[in-house]
Amino acid sequence: MAVGTAAMVLFSAGGVAGAAGTAPAAQPDPNAAPSTRPAAGPENLSRVAAAGTRPVSGTSPTAAPLSRNAAPGGFQRVTSHKVQLKNKVTDADGDKSTLTFEVWSADAAGKPLKKVPIADNEYGVIVSPYVATGTTVTVDVPVGKLALNTNYVFHTSAFDGSLYETSWSPWARFRVELPVDLTLPTPDYSAPDPTSLNTPPNYYQTKPKGSAGTPLSARSRPAVEQCGEADADGRQVCFGTSTPAAEGSSPKSGARTAGAAAGVEWCNTDFENILATRFTECDVRSVPVYIRMDGVIQATARFMFLRMLELDGQNSFTEHLTIEPAQQIPTAFREINFVGVNHLCEGSCTPHEPDHSAWQGKTWWVPGEMHSASLTTSYTWDATAAGNSYLYKPDVKIDANILPSDGKIRPFMTGYQWSLDYDGGTEDLDQIRCDTTNAGPGTGCVFVNHAPTYLLNAKAFPQAAAHAWLIQKTTPNHPGSMADRKPLYYMGDSAQNSRSRNRICPTGWAATNGDASALVDASDALNCDEFAFASSYNSGGMSSTEGGMNPALLPGGTTPTGAACIGTYAKKHGTLVHLFSLNGTDPTFTEVCGRSAISGMHNQESMGNHFATFMRDMRIMDKDAYWLDTRMNDGGTCAYGTGGGQPVICKLTAA
């Protein structure tokens, strides 16, 4: 794409900050009579002798274009690079008059500090042409005269060719604050691309688009207790539903659990939890075993059950099972003996059942014991047919003999089946998708309901990362935000990708709206960066009839268009590149998408091979969910915070 001529104006990097202080001694008195600064011409005092009336400025001067939201301290927010100053002028004699516009920097209370030259003349003021009485006069402030994010006040004085009004108009307060002004960090092009292979685990069950079931964890509890048969006396043993162990009440044996022993330190029996990455799932439960008589619980022992699944082969995966008391076995039990396990897996998935000697540690406990017992089981699946995808949900049933300590010799038998005791909303987090397609290298498996995280290289490509941060942080759909539980969904149709992109980023848009100062070097060219990505069902360019989730429509429109997105562009301002809102635009921050004219190198290399590697590593298929970590942070620097339609004025840092 050819680099277009920059259409935007550059504000000076200087300007007086809006901090309180006293004006320098050389400054004129801001409230002295206008005739003491006769920029419009000398007075003709003979008119006074002839009882001529003086012209008068209006009492409501304004700066434009104004945002619908005022800045703190009553300062009008001017939301364009092109600042206009306005006031009305009248003359009782019907004479034509001029208005002189004078601008001062100001403190937070609106007190004028220093006169700002907004024109290259002796007085540094703008004098309008002569206009008829009753006219509202508008003047344009030349480029480079006003600084962003600085407090200003201006007032006017009228002159009819002979006489000035006796005092200036009231002061009007204003700030040039664009709706979007993100200060970007200096790029570090040597920064390596971050990898998604070692992102932290989480418990969010995030299913592919259109999948049945709970899309995100609701943390409800549909589990049921699992009991053996009651004897003739009405006595019965049960595995209850898993509940979190009381904090600080579970002494540990000190043995390394199966997860930790396998090198997965976050999979341990410290507390009940369920966590997953794309290739490892760890489910830890605090499960009660109790004896009851006629429905009344008489004694309870509590165990930590840990089940870790590792997708560690191209046509195989592994289960690590650990059983460990959560507290010392009560004396009401003579012995609790886990006598066997039975693994289940549907379809072509085959568990290879180990015999009882494969357990590490003895599988029975008596009062006072706190040891661990672990068992490793392998599964294989049929990967002989190319181009197929399979869903598996491995399960395990653990059988136990429970012997009370009251002299009754016959043990009670019951079983615990994993699939009957899930936390609601996570019941499919252990569902495995195995495939023989070209989604990744060779064949392999993933936990399909765990959404992996794509990490932008914000250090190297801050322009693209800042744009994604803006849309993710400030719009209601928060595309790709894990914090807001708003995943992106990959859309694999290349033809639809092109349609979506062309609607948001038509040819020539970046060249028309961008600024060459954002480019890296002579070989770089301006690009239109769209977010959410065109390769996602979240794209603003994808209509609802095409399956899109967030079509970008103008009022009354039916075809998605980038004109309904937040528009921004990158531009060097002072020594750093900023991301600014497009000239004259005032986003509502209710938009569903963004488009930004930025460096093509930043746009393409923030995705490109890096995203392709992520796709292969995570075996992403059409409709799979994933998160986006922009690796950008405002560090609390945003002048208005973020949200509520306020301007987004922040200094970003890259992780």
C-alpha positions, -999 to 999 in steps of 0.1 A, spaced: 0 0 0 14 34 -10 20 59 18 -5 87 16 0 123 25 -7 129 61 -40 146 65 -37 154 102 -22 185 118 5 183 145 1 200 178 32 214 194 48 191 220 52 221 243 26 241 260 21 252 296 9 225 320 -23 231 339 -6 235 373 -11 264 396 15 292 395 20 329 391 23 346 357 57 359 348 62 396 355 66 404 318 31 392 311 4 418 304 -25 423 327 -51 398 312 -79 420 323 -66 454 312 -88 473 289 -88 460 253 -76 494 240 -43 488 259 -36 460 233 -51 475 202 -44 446 178 -74 455 156 -62 491 151 -60 524 171 -91 539 187 -106 571 173 -116 590 204 -136 616 185 -164 590 183 -166 591 220 -171 629 219 -198 623 192 -216 599 216 -209 569 194 -217 535 211 -191 509 216 -194 474 201 -199 445 226 -186 409 226 -211 381 234 -212 367 269 -209 330 259 -177 325 240 -170 288 231 -143 266 217 -152 240 192 -158 212 183 -169 203 218 -173 169 232 -206 160 249 -185 155 281 -169 184 300 -134 181 314 -128 186 352 -130 222 364 -156 233 339 -132 232 309 -148 226 276 -132 196 259 -123 203 223 -121 170 205 -104 178 172 -70 186 160 -86 217 143 -96 241 171 -121 269 165 -129 298 188 -163 315 186 -182 345 200 -209 369 190 -205 406 184 -231 434 184 -231 471 178 -260 493 187 -251 518 159 -254 490 134 -217 493 125 -196 464 113 -171 452 139 -142 428 144 -135 404 173 -100 400 187 -94 365 202 -68 362 229 -57 328 245 -40 322 278 -28 291 295 -46 286 328 -44 267 361 -69 241 372 -93 269 385 -93 287 352 -69 315 363 -49 329 333 -12 323 336 6 331 304 -6 346 271 -3 321 242 6 335 208 -19 320 184 -9 343 155 23 357 142 17 394 150 28 419 177 1 409 201 -1 371 193 -39 373 188 -64 365 160 -84 395 147 -115 385 126 -127 404 95 -154 430 100 -188 414 103 -224 427 106 -238 433 140 -253 402 156 -229 378 138 -213 349 155 -176 350 146 -156 318 142 -118 318 138 -94 288 132 -64 285 154 -33 278 132 -15 246 135 12 241 162 -1 269 184 -19 248 211 -8 218 230 -28 187 238 -40 181 274 -33 217 285 -57 241 303 -65 272 283 -88 302 286 -97 327 259 -117 360 257 -126 384 230 -128 422 225 -149 440 199 -137 469 177 -159 488 152 -131 507 135 -131 535 160 -139 522 194 -131 491 215 -155 478 241 -144 489 276 -137 453 289 -131 419 275 -158 392 272 -161 366 300 -133 339 299 -141 306 282 -122 276 295 -112 248 272 -87 219 267 -77 202 235 -83 166 245 -89 141 218 -113 113 227 -84 89 222 -48 99 230 -26 69 239 11 76 244 30 45 232 62 31 245 93 32 223 94 -1 203 120 -27 211 124 -46 178 147 -71 194 120 -83 218 112 -120 211 76 -131 204 61 -144 237 49 -180 236 15 -192 245 28 -226 256 35 -216 291 6 -193 300 -9 -199 335 -38 -224 338 -73 -213 346 -107 -229 355 -128 -212 328 -147 -237 307 -149 -219 274 -165 -240 247 -162 -235 209 -189 -213 194 -222 -231 192 -213 -259 215 -240 -272 238 -237 -268 275 -225 -242 300 -202 -218 281 -184 -204 311 -180 -216 347 -211 -208 368 -195 -227 398 -229 -243 407 -229 -278 420 -251 -305 404 -231 -333 418 -247 -363 436 -236 -385 465 -226 -420 457 -237 -447 482 -235 -485 486 -264 -507 496 -278 -503 531 -275 -533 553 -304 -549 573 -297 -525 602 -300 -495 580 -263 -487 580 -248 -474 547 -215 -460 535 -213 -432 509 -190 -409 490 -204 -374 494 -202 -346 470 -168 -328 469 -166 -296 490 -137 -273 497 -116 -283 527 -117 -258 556 -87 -234 554 -58 -245 575 -75 -278 587 -58 -302 564 -23 -313 575 -3 -329 547 18 -360 546 47 -342 528 46 -367 499 49 -352 464 17 -356 445 15 -371 410 11 -337 394 41 -322 411 61 -354 404 53 -351 367 67 -315 367 33 -297 369 38 -278 401 4 -261 400 -13 -295 402 -12 -305 439 -35 -314 468 -31 -281 487 -68 -272 481 -98 -282 460 -96 -267 425 -99 -274 388 -74 -259 364 -64 -265 328 -42 -255 300 -46 -266 264 -27 -298 272 -29 -305 309 -60 -306 331 -59 -310 369 -90 -317 390 -85 -318 428 -114 -326 451 -120 -328 488 -143 -358 490 -160 -371 522 -165 -408 530 -191 -413 556 -210 -440 576 -246 -432 583 -274 -450 601 -310 -446 588 -299 -415 569 -280 -399 599 -242 -394 594 -223 -411 622 -186 -407 611 -168 -389 582 -134 -392 567 -122 -368 540 -98 -375 512 -81 -354 486 -86 -369 451 -63 -356 424 -67 -365 388 -44 -350 362 -47 -357 325 -17 -349 303 -20 -349 265 16 -359 260 15 -380 228 4 -379 192 -21 -408 196 -20 -412 234 -24 -394 267 -19 -401 304 -38 -399 336 -22 -395 370 -44 -403 400 -35 -395 436 -55 -403 467 -44 -387 500 -63 -381 533 -73 -345 538 -72 -351 576 -63 -380 598 -87 -409 595 -111 -408 625 -112 -437 649 -147 -445 639 -131 -463 609 -110 -494 613 -98 -492 577 -106 -476 544 -92 -497 515 -93 -485 478 -95 -519 462 -95 -510 425 -101 -486 397 -119 -489 364 -112 -464 336 -137 -456 309 -134 -438 275 -158 -439 245 -152 -446 209 -118 -455 197 -102 -443 229 -88 -472 249 -76 -471 285 -48 -495 294 -57 -506 328 -27 -511 351 -29 -539 377 -30 -531 414 8 -535 418 13 -503 397 2 -481 426 29 -461 442 21 -463 480 -3 -485 497 -40 -480 490 -54 -485 524 -55 -462 555 -61 -468 591 -67 -441 618 -36 -418 621 -22 -424 586 -16 -396 561 4 -412 532 -4 -407 495 -10 -433 468 -6 -426 431 -15 -445 399 -6 -437 363 -28 -449 335 -22 -445 297 -48 -441 270 -45 -446 232 -68 -436 204 -71 -446 168 -52 -421 146 -50 -442 115 -77 -424 94 -66 -390 81 -87 -358 83 -108 -369 113 -116 -352 146 -129 -371 177 -142 -361 211 -133 -382 242 -143 -378 278 -122 -402 299 -137 -413 332 -126 -433 363 -145 -452 389 -127 -459 422 -140 -487 444 -135 -489 481 -141 -511 511 -149 -493 543 -146 -511 576 -162 -495 607 -144 -499 640 -174 -511 660 -166 -548 656 -187 -554 626 -163 -574 604 -180 -574 570 -167 -543 551 -191 -520 533 -184 -515 496 -191 -484 476 -177 -466 446 -168 -431 435 -172 -422 398 -155 -390 387 -181 -379 362 -208 -378 389 -192 -352 410 -182 -322 388 -185 -286 398 -212 -272 375 -199 -252 346 -166 -272 346 -181 -306 338 -166 -306 303 -132 -290 311 -117 -325 308 -132 -332 274 -105 -340 249 -105 -334 211 -81 -355 192 -76 -350 155 -57 -362 124 -63 -330 105 -38 -303 95 -47 -282 125 -13 -288 140 19 -308 134 10 -344 129 -18 -358 150 -26 -347 186 -51 -338 212 -62 -307 231 -86 -298 259 -111 -283 235 -131 -264 262 -100 -246 275 -94 -214 255 -57 -207 250 -43 -172 251 -26 -154 222 0 -130 234 8 -99 214 44 -88 212 36 -53 226 73 -44 232 81 -48 195 48 -37 180 31 -12 203 10 4 176 -10 -28 170 -10 -38 206 -23 -4 217 -51 -5 192 -63 -39 204 -59 -27 240 -82 3 233 -110 -17 218 -107 -45 243 -106 -22 273 -132 5 264 -159 -11 243 -188 -32 258 -179 -64 239 -143 -64 253 -132 -88 225 -107 -114 237 -107 -102 273 -104 -131 298 -111 -106 327 -145 -99 311 -151 -135 299 -154 -123 263 -135 -148 242 -126 -145 205 -138 -173 182 -116 -183 153 -133 -181 119 -115 -202 93 -133 -193 61 -108 -173 40 -135 -159 17 -154 -145 47 -122 -132 62 -117 -111 30 -153 -99 30 -151 -89 66 -117 -71 62 -128 -52 31 -158 -39 48 -139 -26 78 -107 -16 59 -115 -6 23 -86 0 0 -69 33 5 -84 41 39 -51 39 58 -33 61 32 -61 87 34 -64 88 72 -29 78 84 3 98 91 37 89 77 54 98 110 42 65 124 62 45 98 93 26 108 115 32 77 113 39 40 101 3 32 72 6 56 37 15 45 5 25 63 -19 -3 70 -55 -5 83 -55 -26 114 -89 -40 123 -100 -53 157 -117 -77 165 -98 -96 139 -113 -104 105 -105 -140 111 -129 -142 141 -167 -144 144 -163 -113 166 -153 -92 135 -174 -61 130 -173 -68 93 -192 -101 96 -230 -98 93 -253 -117 115 -267 -137 85 -231 -148 79 -227 -159 115 -211 -128 129 -216 -119 165 -210 -81 164 -218 -66 130 -208 -29 128 -238 -11 114 -246 26 111 -281 36 121 -305 22 96 -278 3 78 -278 -34 70 -242 -39 57 -213 -39 81 -189 -10 76 -158 4 92 -175 38 95 -193 23 125 -161 15 143 -139 36 165 -113 52 141 -78 60 152 -44 66 137 -8 65 149 13 97 147 46 109 162 39 136 187 70 151 203 95 122 207 69 94 210 42 79 188 7 83 199 -26 67 189 -51 94 183 -88 94 174 -94 105 138 -97 142 132 -131 155 143 -145 121 155 -160 116 189 -165 79 196 -192 69 220 -172 38 231 -203 17 225 -189 7 191 -183 -30 184 -150 -27 166 -120 -5 158 -99 4 128 -66 22 129 -41 36 104 -8 23 117 26 11 106 22 -19 82 52 -35 99 36 -33 133 3 -45 119 16 -75 100 44 -87 122 22 -85 154 2 -113 137 17 -131 107 39 -160 115 35 -154 153 -3 -160 150 3 -190 126 26 -205 152 -1 -200 179 -27 -217 157 -5 -247 151 7 -251 187 -28 -249 200 -44 -269 172 -70 -242 167 -100 -251 145 -130 -232 132 -152 -218 161 -125 -225 188 -124 -199 215 -92 -181 225 -82 -151 246 -61 -122 236 -35 -107 259 -25 -74 244 5 -71 269 -3 -34 273 -10 -17 306 -21 18 314 -6 16 350 -33 39 363 -22 68 341 -55 73 323 -67 109 330 -103 99 332 -100 62 339 -116 41 313 -153 35 306 -185 56 307 -178 73 274 -150 95 288 -119 103 268 -92 77 269 -60 96 276 -33 72 289 4 65 289 8 28 280 36 4 289 44 -29 273 50 -62 291 
